Amino acid sequence: MTSEEYAAVALSRVPAVGAKLYRKLIHHFGSAAAALEARPQDLLTVEGLAEKTVAHFADDRHYREADAVVRFAQRHPLELLHFGAAGYPSALAAFDGAAAVLYHYGKTDWDNPRQLAIVGTRKMSAQGARQVERLLDPLRELGVLIVSGLAYGVDIAAHRRALRTGLPTLAVIGSGFEHVYPHAHRHTARQLAERGGGLLSEYPPWQKPEREHFPARNRIVAMLTAMTVVVESDRRGGSLITANMARGYGKQVGACPGRPGDSSTAGCNELIKTGRAHLIEEAEDIIRLLNWSGTAVRPQLQLFEQLDAEERAVVDCLSARESISIDELHRQLLRPPAALAGTLLMLEMKGVLAALPGHRYRLCMG
């Protein structure tokens, strides 16, 4: 573990330093190590950093917790992914609310351009199991990364079918690696890491599963993937939370329809009926909606020859990610805000960019 990785863990464990404040500290001081070494008066110049939080920097508890992570990493193949480092998933870097530090075990290819979340009820029916197979099996030739949450029901069915089909699959968990939950799925979890996928958590190894951790896990699933597909869910299912998160992030959402009156798919039918999800019956629906057939290059890339240098620079920032905030564009391109806003407007008028809620932008899919 490098000194900056150690500092990243320590900084992330300072009480009240969440994802957004962590990023502000990195942008202000240049590194996690510099932020930890900063004087209290310098820390107070960072927007959103209160005196109470600054006082926590003087406590050494966050260093003790970083030491515990180091000891775990010495015994296990733990990969640390922290915001600002080259290995941090670009799909997550686009969102200010993404965890600043992530723990990864496995061989997941974060640059895989085809990532799909499969979620649903923990009480999956036989029809739900068949639907998982119907969706995943045709995706083998595309090498799609299947992402889910390792839970009972649809989640574990998706992971296991991906393994049988030869697709890489990633489980995002709501606990640390010493407490993989549910315990019955630990063997499958090891298989994910051995076959091109892995386990991902925003919690340190010793963290036990807690109810409040699972919405945070769902958030990562929604951020990472191009589309979230709900296979089965009633109207109160946790997978609907993931679907709504995905919509909020400007991602595609799909749902598999069920029989009228069947409570196990009532949530899916409601998503479709209210226009919050595309109707997904087979893999071809996903392939078509995400433009995965043939070449993966978006049709709009043909327009790029008509772009000037400033417009092309914006497009280059977006080419490897799902969306980006105007603040992140400003930090990367170092352009005056008014000039950048004008460039974004022109790209929207040309049909190259689409504006999303929260001052975010994405390349159009065509």
Secondary structure, DSSP 4 states (H G I P E B T S, - for coil): --HHHHHHHHHHTSTT--HHHHHHHHHHHSSHHHHHHS-HHHHTTSTT--HHHHHHTTSSHHHHHHHHHHHHHHHS--EEEETTSTTS-HHHHT-TTS-SEEEEEE---TT-S-EEEEE--SS--HHHHHHHHHHHGGGGGGTPEEEE---TTHHHHHHHHHHHHT--EEEE-SS-GGG-SSGGGHHHHHHHHHTT-EEEESS-TTPPP-TTHHHHHHHHHHHH-SEEEE-S--TT-HHHHHHHHHHHTT-EEEE----TT-GGGHHHHHHHHTTSSEE--SHHHHHHHTT-SS--S-GGGGGGGG--HHHHHHHHHHTTSS-EEHHHHHHHH---HHHHHHHHHHHHHTTSEEEETTTEEEE---
